[in-house]
Amino acid sequence: MVSAVMVALPLVFAPFRALIGFKSDHHKSVLGWRRVPYIWIGTILQFGGLSIMPFALILLSGDTHWPMWFSHLAAALAFLLVGAGMQTVQTAGLALATDIAPEKDRPRVVALMYVMLLVGMVISGIVFSFFLEPFTQIQLIQVVQGAASVTVALNVIALWKQEARQPHKTRREDLAPPFKKTWDQFVSNYQVKRFLITLGLGTAAFSMQDIILEPYGGQILNLTVSQTSFLTALMSAGSLLAFALSAKWLSKGMNPYRIASVALLVGLIAFSAVIFSEPMESLLFRIGSFLIGFGAGLFSVSTLIIAMQMDNLGMTGLALGLGEQSIHRPQVSQFLRWIDS
């Protein structure tokens, strides 16, 4: 339960994505930037969270003279800061990518960004495994704080000369519309309301397996730690295949709503396979895990493309703040192992 709460905390900030996107749409800056200030603020928040996270995890493991509630509070603060920074960077960053990319190239841009996200997860997993063997608390502090420094460096590189300065769009005398008025205008479309409902239900469906899947394999199917860890690779492979297929389908003009519906149908099959895997051994469980990653990948890319298509009213940030999805993050199981260690 504690692990589930800690993993959920980064998503507490997710409802504010819409507000962040709206603010970045109308940000007033003397430098003429709208997106860059929010990406930089998010980077600093994420750096702060990662800097204190290893100490919080050490306290959470019980190696402390402080009361246990303090360790829970420290871990919660670390995860919350990382989540707030991540949500801010992703929302403003995707809005910037939408501003830069021509409309015909956006499907390929989104698919490439998600592919690079998964490639980064695979590389970071290998690097973490190498540097944390043998595991010591000092090694944990060095690795996570090293990741914090790498985050800042990569974000600076990603920002460099990407957003053109446009002082004429950010004059302070130009008043931004109230958020409530903009929100009411945005959701007045019946199709937008339907999309948001589907988005919420689909995201909940694909996200709730994150904590449960590995314990289910270990406790119900008696899989070893090595075998349950392999589930991360299966789901990542499914997501990579989904990104490649969705990029191909979208480039050929396939409707993203149709891709999202295919993703949900694949999810139904995937979760059914997991449910019925106990009497039919673990092969069906692995197939179900692969299909969960595949369905989540299709759903993430298609819904993000739909959100990108809602920028005709100058609400790119608001639409992306609502539409961006979080795909399965393999680091969850790594954090649980750190706490156990």
C-alpha positions in Angstrom: 0.0 0.0 0.0 2.8 2.4 0.9 4.5 1.7 -2.4 1.3 2.2 -4.3 0.7 5.6 -2.6 4.3 6.7 -3.4 4.0 5.7 -7.0 0.6 7.5 -7.3 1.9 10.8 -5.8 3.6 11.9 -9.0 0.2 11.7 -10.7 -1.5 14.0 -8.0 -0.2 16.9 -10.0 -1.6 15.6 -13.3 -5.0 17.5 -13.1 -3.0 20.8 -13.1 -1.6 19.9 -16.5 -4.5 21.8 -18.1 -3.8 24.9 -16.1 0.0 24.7 -16.9 -0.8 24.3 -20.6 -3.2 27.2 -20.4 -0.7 29.4 -18.6 2.0 28.5 -21.2 -0.3 29.5 -24.0 -0.6 33.0 -22.6 2.6 33.5 -20.6 4.0 37.0 -20.6 7.8 37.1 -20.8 10.1 40.0 -21.5 12.3 37.5 -23.5 9.3 36.6 -25.7 9.2 32.9 -24.6 6.0 31.1 -23.6 7.0 27.5 -23.2 10.7 27.7 -22.0 10.0 29.2 -18.6 7.6 26.4 -17.6 10.0 23.7 -18.9 12.8 25.3 -16.8 10.6 25.5 -13.7 9.6 21.8 -14.1 13.3 20.9 -14.6 14.2 22.5 -11.3 11.3 20.8 -9.4 12.3 17.4 -10.9 16.0 18.0 -9.9 15.0 18.8 -6.3 12.8 15.7 -6.0 15.5 13.4 -7.4 18.2 15.0 -5.2 16.3 14.2 -1.9 14.8 10.9 -3.1 17.6 8.5 -2.2 17.7 9.8 1.4 14.0 9.5 1.6 14.2 5.9 0.3 16.9 5.1 2.9 14.7 6.5 5.6 11.7 4.5 4.3 13.7 1.3 4.5 13.8 1.7 8.3 17.5 2.6 8.6 16.9 5.7 10.7 16.3 6.8 14.3 13.6 9.2 13.1 9.9 8.2 13.5 8.4 6.3 10.6 5.9 9.0 9.7 8.8 11.3 8.9 10.2 8.8 6.4 6.8 8.6 4.8 6.6 12.4 4.6 10.1 12.7 3.1 9.4 10.0 0.4 6.1 11.6 -0.4 7.7 15.0 -0.8 10.4 13.5 -3.1 7.9 11.7 -5.3 5.6 14.7 -5.4 8.4 17.1 -6.5 9.5 14.6 -9.2 5.9 14.3 -10.4 5.2 18.0 -10.5 8.4 18.6 -12.4 7.7 15.8 -14.8 4.1 16.9 -15.5 5.2 20.5 -16.1 8.1 19.6 -18.4 6.0 17.2 -20.4 3.1 19.5 -20.9 5.1 22.6 -21.9 7.5 20.5 -23.9 4.8 18.8 -26.0 3.1 22.1 -26.5 6.5 23.4 -27.8 6.9 20.4 -30.1 3.4 21.0 -31.4 4.3 24.7 -32.1 7.4 23.7 -34.0 6.3 20.6 -35.9 4.3 21.0 -39.1 0.9 19.4 -38.9 1.6 16.6 -41.3 4.7 15.6 -39.3 3.1 15.6 -35.9 2.2 11.8 -35.8 5.8 10.9 -36.6 7.1 13.4 -34.0 4.9 12.0 -31.3 5.7 8.4 -32.1 9.5 9.2 -32.2 9.3 10.9 -28.8 7.6 7.9 -27.2 10.1 5.5 -28.8 12.9 7.6 -27.4 11.2 7.6 -24.0 11.2 3.8 -24.0 14.8 3.6 -25.3 15.8 5.9 -22.4 14.1 3.6 -19.9 15.9 0.6 -21.3 19.3 2.3 -21.2 18.7 3.8 -17.7 17.7 0.3 -16.4 20.9 -1.2 -17.7 23.0 1.7 -16.3 21.2 1.5 -12.9 21.8 -2.3 -12.7 25.5 -1.8 -13.5 26.1 1.0 -11.0 24.0 -0.6 -8.2 25.8 -3.9 -8.1 26.7 -4.4 -5.3 24.0 -2.3 -3.7 25.0 0.2 -1.0 23.3 3.2 0.3 26.1 5.5 -0.9 25.8 4.0 -4.4 22.1 4.7 -4.3 22.6 8.3 -3.4 25.2 8.8 -6.1 23.2 7.1 -8.8 19.9 8.9 -8.2 21.6 12.3 -7.7 23.6 11.6 -10.9 20.2 11.1 -12.6 19.1 14.5 -11.3 22.1 16.1 -12.9 21.7 14.3 -16.2 18.0 15.5 -16.2 19.0 19.1 -16.0 21.8 18.7 -18.7 19.4 16.9 -21.1 16.6 19.4 -20.7 19.0 22.3 -21.3 20.2 20.6 -24.5 16.6 19.9 -25.5 15.6 23.6 -25.0 18.6 25.1 -26.8 17.4 27.4 -29.6 14.0 25.5 -30.0 11.5 28.2 -29.2 11.8 31.4 -31.2 11.5 34.7 -29.3 8.2 36.4 -30.1 7.9 39.5 -27.9 4.8 40.7 -29.9 2.9 37.7 -28.6 3.8 38.2 -25.0 3.2 41.9 -24.4 2.2 42.5 -20.8 -0.6 44.9 -21.9 -2.3 42.1 -23.7 -4.6 40.5 -21.1 -4.9 36.8 -21.1 -8.5 35.4 -21.0 -9.7 33.9 -17.6 -9.0 30.2 -17.3 -12.7 29.4 -16.6 -13.9 31.2 -19.7 -11.3 29.4 -21.8 -12.2 26.0 -20.2 -15.9 26.5 -20.8 -15.2 27.4 -24.4 -13.0 24.3 -24.8 -15.5 21.8 -23.3 -18.5 23.3 -25.0 -18.0 20.9 -27.9 -19.8 17.6 -27.3 -17.1 15.7 -29.1 -14.5 17.1 -26.7 -16.5 16.0 -23.7 -16.8 12.4 -25.1 -13.1 12.4 -25.8 -12.2 13.5 -22.2 -14.5 10.8 -20.7 -13.0 8.1 -22.8 -9.5 9.4 -22.1 -10.1 9.2 -18.3 -11.5 5.7 -18.4 -8.9 4.4 -20.8 -6.0 5.8 -18.8 -7.4 4.3 -15.5 -7.7 0.9 -17.2 -4.2 0.8 -18.5 -2.6 2.4 -15.4 -4.1 0.4 -12.6 -2.1 -2.7 -13.5 1.2 -0.9 -12.8 1.5 -2.0 -9.2 -0.5 -5.2 -9.3 1.0 -7.1 -12.3 4.3 -8.2 -10.8 2.9 -9.3 -7.4 0.2 -11.2 -9.2 2.8 -13.1 -11.2 4.9 -13.8 -8.1 2.2 -14.7 -5.6 -0.5 -16.3 -7.8 1.7 -17.8 -10.6 4.7 -18.5 -8.4 7.1 -16.7 -10.8 10.6 -15.8 -9.7 11.9 -12.3 -9.3 13.8 -12.7 -12.6 10.7 -13.9 -14.4 8.5 -11.0 -13.1 11.2 -8.5 -14.0 11.0 -9.8 -17.6 7.5 -8.5 -17.7 8.9 -4.9 -18.0 10.8 -6.0 -21.2 7.6 -7.6 -22.6 5.5 -4.5 -22.0 8.1 -2.2 -23.4 8.4 -4.4 -26.5 4.7 -4.2 -26.9 4.7 -0.5 -26.6 7.6 -0.1 -29.1 5.6 -2.2 -31.6 2.5 0.0 -31.0 4.5 3.2 -31.6 5.9 1.9 -34.9 2.5 0.7 -36.1 0.7 3.9 -35.0 3.3 6.1 -36.8 2.9 4.0 -40.0 -1.0 4.1 -39.8 -1.1 7.8 -39.0 1.3 8.7 -41.8 -1.1 6.9 -44.1 -4.0 9.0 -42.9 -5.7 6.5 -40.5 -8.1 8.2 -38.1 -6.6 8.4 -34.6 -10.0 7.8 -33.1 -10.0 4.4 -34.8 -6.6 3.6 -33.5 -7.7 4.5 -30.0 -10.7 2.1 -30.3 -8.4 -0.7 -31.5 -6.2 0.0 -28.4 -9.1 -0.4 -26.1 -10.2 -3.7 -27.7 -6.6 -5.0 -27.4 -6.8 -4.0 -23.7 -9.9 -6.1 -23.2 -8.2 -9.1 -24.7 -5.0 -8.4 -22.7 -6.6 -8.1 -19.3 -8.8 -11.2 -20.0 -5.6 -13.1 -20.7 -4.1 -12.1 -17.4 -7.3 -13.0 -15.5 -7.4 -16.5 -17.0 -3.7 -17.1 -16.8 -3.7 -18.9 -13.4 -5.5 -22.1 -14.6 -3.6 -22.0 -17.9 0.0 -21.5 -16.7 2.2 -18.4 -17.2 2.4 -18.3 -21.0 -1.0 -16.6 -21.2 0.2 -14.2 -18.5 3.2 -13.2 -20.6 1.0 -12.8 -23.7 -1.4 -10.6 -21.7 1.5 -8.5 -20.4 2.8 -7.9 -23.9 -0.7 -7.0 -25.2 -1.1 -4.5 -22.2 2.0 -2.7 -23.4 0.8 -2.8 -27.0 -2.6 -1.5 -26.2 -1.3 1.2 -23.9 1.2 2.4 -26.6 -1.6 2.6 -29.2 -3.8 4.5 -26.8 -1.1 6.9 -25.7 -0.1 7.9 -29.2 -3.6 8.1 -30.7 -5.1 10.2 -27.9 -2.1 12.6 -27.9 -2.5 13.1 -31.7 -6.2 13.8 -31.1 -5.3 16.4 -28.5 -2.7 18.0 -30.9 -5.5 18.4 -33.4 -7.5 20.5 -30.9 -5.2 23.5 -31.3 -7.2 25.5 -33.8 -8.4 28.0 -31.1 -4.9 28.8 -29.8 -5.3 26.3 -26.9 -2.5 24.0 -27.7 -1.1 23.9 -24.1 -4.6 23.4 -22.6 -5.5 20.6 -25.0 -2.2 18.8 -24.5 -2.4 19.2 -20.7 -5.7 17.3 -20.9 -4.7 14.8 -23.6 -1.2 13.5 -22.8 -1.1 10.0 -21.4 1.4 8.3 -19.0 2.6 5.0 -20.4 3.8 2.2 -18.2 6.9 3.2 -16.3 9.3 0.3 -15.5 11.1 2.3 -12.8 8.2 1.5 -10.4 9.5 -2.0 -9.8 13.0 -0.7 -9.4 12.0 1.7 -6.6 10.2 -1.2 -4.9 13.4 -3.3 -5.0 15.4 -0.3 -3.6 13.0 0.0 -0.7 13.2 -3.8 0.0 17.0 -3.7 -0.1 
